Amino acid sequence: MEASPQGYIMTAAAECFRLRWFIHEKIGKPLAQIHSPVPDYDKKLEHPMDNLFAKMKPEHPLWRMNWGIVDEPIMLLEQERYKEELETRITPENAGENLWLRMERQCLRRLPRTGAIVFFTHTYIHPLSVMEQIPPVAAALAAALKQMPRAMQSYKNILPVQEALYSYLEKISSLLN
């Protein structure tokens, strides 16, 4: 990502394990256009992200975690949305075996000589059943899903499995009581 009058623009990229996006759709575009599918990015995140990028120092890299629920345990997930039959195929009884928690450790670092910002991710995929070993995390995820706006659930492809996923996590969470 390089600074320009339009903001930071993706000028170069390499991809290994993307999640439902394509470089040819993002290259040459500023942050706001890259993130246009993200609900409310323009209202809530665009200016804070622009400020963050502008203030980054080479000696202070940043990182954050991102997560999603996917229906295949593959690293390079090219399909744009869940398969049609997923809504009826996933139940509270089989969600742990048929859904996966996909997490990304996203890192940003300003290069000292050019000032460009490098963005890279490390992807982890775990069967959702891992939540059975950590009921407090299952409870936190259920609470997050309950509060997540519908537009974000749609963006994260959770809507087709929302009821089964929530019921599965609530069942695990009940073990805390």
Secondary structure, 3 states (H helix, E strand, C coil): CECCCCCCECCCCCCCCCECCCHHHHCCCEHHHHCCCCCCHHHHHHHHHHHHHHHCCCCCCEEEEEEEEECCCCCCECCCCCCCCHHHHCCCCCHHHHCEEEEEEEEEEECCCCCCEEEEEEEEEEEHHHHHHCHHHHHHHHHHHHHCCHHHHHHCCCHHHHHHHHHHHHHHHHHHC
